[in-house]
């Protein structure tokens, strides 16, 4: 039995966020993932508003939901139109769902100015629409739009709207902070006043325009709301909706309220990242609970304490939400950071050895030169293994030449010629590319393929350049970060130089060597296990 019902509106309210455009297939994938997470309701969209949403509902008509119920969103009937004749009501019936969320005006200002109808007609629109759907066998939630703003200006009318919805049979009255401007103490005070006048189940729907959406949702639950509406990763119009990725763990871990089926909370980070990938939105590194950096530690004194007890600098166990602890090595790092990182990699080092102290000093010097190891774990691992004699390069550069040619018809041709030593063999080859970095990558791959054919399984997935000292203009030093991947993992490497080609070469070579090293370590580990 759940204490709080999670109502996810990522597919409807979340898709109204700037830069988000979900296809029908995108919506299907996200819906399945949300059902896997175990939310109680998934708002699929507004079937009367566009063909895409109706296509989604038709596609999911016979889907075997494991945990969630699919809900359709709509306004109440239009002013002056009989409910049975309203096109939007007909679209709800055609959607095939049995849960509907109707939004209606609860602020008299909106009724008079936005709808341009009377307060009495608005009450009829709310009551008749809910009663009509209840008669058709729907579970109906009523979203009281702008409720808190409306209550602060005309509490009698706002409460009259709620009473009308309850009498018509609404299963939950959802109080909406639509403009996102309320403070937590206002939310608590008004909900308590509503509860003194109504026994109907209450829900909460908040927006984040004052950065209080999560706090307002939690305090609403604390004061009696049993349904929370929100979106994954806070997606939504303007500043976004309440972030379910913060609300859910706070409810379960801090307020001891059950809102997901047993064992599902540990999948929260996975779902957050999955939705951001499908929505093609960059994840927020410092997003609470699920961000890549949510449990990242950089200061040496913090890491020293973490080695003794993780509770010293973490409010929960990262694994509880499917995340993990990360220790960063940078110019702010101490010996404890290096020791922790070495332990992660299975490298046995003496914290107080001269070699470790020298390596810490070297890392700080490299960071001062522009290297950034906290964002390039693969380059850091190579640096560590080299320092402790656990690694040798798989090839050595003998010569590299890059030619860039621009023709009279503006065609640009890039060619890289490279000479490598691979063991006792010298390989000399050349390749063209779309640009100098692509040509360099192609030439390296061509030279290495005969000895290391697995290089074709590695792909460059991201390439970033940062100018470090812009005042030097075209002579400025640059930092290149390259993200690569194979079928097993992603990794990032770094290079720094005044020459962008040299910086790119450093990062590319590290990326290739990292993949070779990982393959070798895996093969050695497998061989030991088989023995």
PyMOL commands that set and color helices and strands:
alter all, ss='L'
color gray80, all
select helices_A, chain A and resi 14-16+24-37+51-59+83-85+87-94+108-115+119-135+147-153+155-167+184-195+213-222+232-234+244-254+265-279+300-308+310-312+318-321+335-344+354-369+373-375+377-387+436-448+453-457+470-475+500-530
alter helices_A, ss='H'
color red, helices_A
select strands_A, chain A and resi 5-8+41-45+69-75+99-105+139-145+172-177+202-206+227-230+296-297+326-327+396-406+412-422+425-433+459-467+478-485+490-497
alter strands_A, ss='S'
color yellow, strands_A
deselect
rebuild
show_as cartoon
